[in-house]
Amino acid sequence: MKRTVMTLLTLLLLLAGASAQKKGKATLVDGPQFRRLDSLQLDSVYKYWDNIVTQHPKDEAAWRKLSDVELERVTRLMLYGKDKEAEQLHKELDLLGHMSQAIPGTYTYYYAAYTSAFGHRSAYADSAIAVMPKDVPADDYDRWAGYLIGKKDTLRLTKVLTQYYESGQYPASALQYDYNELQGMEKGGVYLGQTQGYILGKFILQFVLGVHKDKILCSEGNVKSHVKRMFESIGIPFSDEIYNSFKTSKQDDELIAIMRYIFEHSKRPVYLSASSRFLTGIPDDLKACLYNEGLTMRYSAKPYNNVAVKRRNVEQRYMMDYLVLQFHPEVKSFHTPKSSSSLAFNYLILLYDLMPYYKKHNAEQYGRLNRIFTGIMSKLGERGWSLPNSDKYYTINYRKEGGPHYEFQEQIGFKRDPNDDEETYKRKRDEFFKNNTRVLIKTEPLE
């Protein structure tokens, strides 16, 4: 059965590509789809596109498909530690050699040359960016924007991000979320993202839309050149001695040592996303200095009333009406920083604790949050999430009892005893969930 499904998937990829080829447009297949194919199926897809470029040597869409498959085949060998086999396959196929003869000087050629598994060369990146057409897929924009962020080339970065924004491929919900994260920060604050993906949308806000230009945007990392750029952006002195101290820290691992140094030496307020993976596994003394202000966490060595700041952000700063009503279809993305469902879930998990306060003290804000949470859960539907490095599990359930409403629940994972029979397992499971499930949000019926 599995072989049949995979064969059908291979056929669908080929048919989709064939349709695109006939129309003269490239409907690019995302990497994750190729990764679902085994080696034999990848070979079949490669042969198909190799045949197409043989018949139509100027077809850039077909060459792009072929290079994507070749990259997947070579990368897969390298992931399994077969570097010599990967290099041999790369040489035998000589895809770049054939492309240089068929489509020299094109965006597709430069892109394939830069993304080759055997070295990313800046010259190819610069050439690709210079001739990049407007109909490239979102992943290409992400790649080139990341490259230019690393170069601190704001002139070309602005051009690429403007083209990205105007293409309509960057999800509006992700920009809204990015805006709200920055909106809750103090003027001149530093935002430290997990990766470049978490600050790319914020650069669109700054360079294309001209908002929150006072904020300093950086991504976490421990490579020396990256740390140097990060310190320079924040205004922290950098030296080899300081950098080497991060590697020999007895208290923290290297990344945590770098982050701690930034927290303690920055003259600007420093923020992390409240959903950052960095928050798991950090030392207790550092965790005690990170205060939740809604969508972000702020470092402070001195205690302060962060709950009041969180309420201020919700009441005065965050723009959340888009969570209730959207006027444009959502652009789907499988990348967490741009995933509309993941970002919507963050509002639930990060703001639910305000509901009891507003129910008691502020009926207007309670009604507003109730409407927003209802809008979020109605779009997400009945589903569940698990958090990284956590045994907690969250579910959304629609209820009709007492009027139509939604419940956002938190559960703790249940582990089955292999010695239990089915009846005993179900009894223990039901009893466990009964005692370890709590309702975080219970919306009220909307009029």
MOGI-V340974 format. One record per pair of residues at least 24 apart in sequence whose C-alpha atoms are under 7 Angstrom apart, sorted by sequence separation. I is the first residue (numbers start at 0). J is the second residue. If there is no record, write none. Layout:
# MOGI-V340974
i	j
I	J
I	J
This chain:
# MOGI-V340974
i	j
106	130
177	201
194	218
271	295
272	296
411	435
106	131
189	214
190	215
191	216
192	217
193	218
194	219
270	295
271	296
347	372
410	435
174	200
187	213
188	214
189	215
190	216
191	217
192	218
193	219
270	296
271	297
410	436
41	68
186	213
187	214
188	215
189	216
190	217
191	218
192	219
270	297
409	436
410	437
186	214
187	215
191	219
269	297
270	298
408	436
409	437
133	162
235	264
269	298
376	405
408	437
409	438
181	211
235	265
408	438
409	439
5	36
9	40
13	44
137	168
407	438
408	439
221	253
233	265
343	375
373	405
406	438
407	439
221	254
407	440
220	254
406	440
407	441
25	60
406	441
24	60
262	298
405	441
406	442
27	64
405	442
404	442
340	379
404	443
20	60
404	444
20	61
403	444
74	116
402	444
160	203
57	101
63	107
56	101
57	102
66	111
70	115
70	116
161	207
160	207
59	107
323	371
157	206
322	371
145	195
157	207
323	374
322	374
323	375
322	375
294	349
293	349
293	350
373	442
369	442
369	443
189	267
188	267
189	268
190	269
191	270
192	271
187	267
188	268
189	269
190	270
191	271
192	272
188	269
189	270
190	271
193	275
351	439
351	440
180	294
180	295
183	312
183	316
182	316
182	317
179	317
179	318
197	336
196	336
170	329
170	330
168	330
173	337
173	339
170	337
172	339
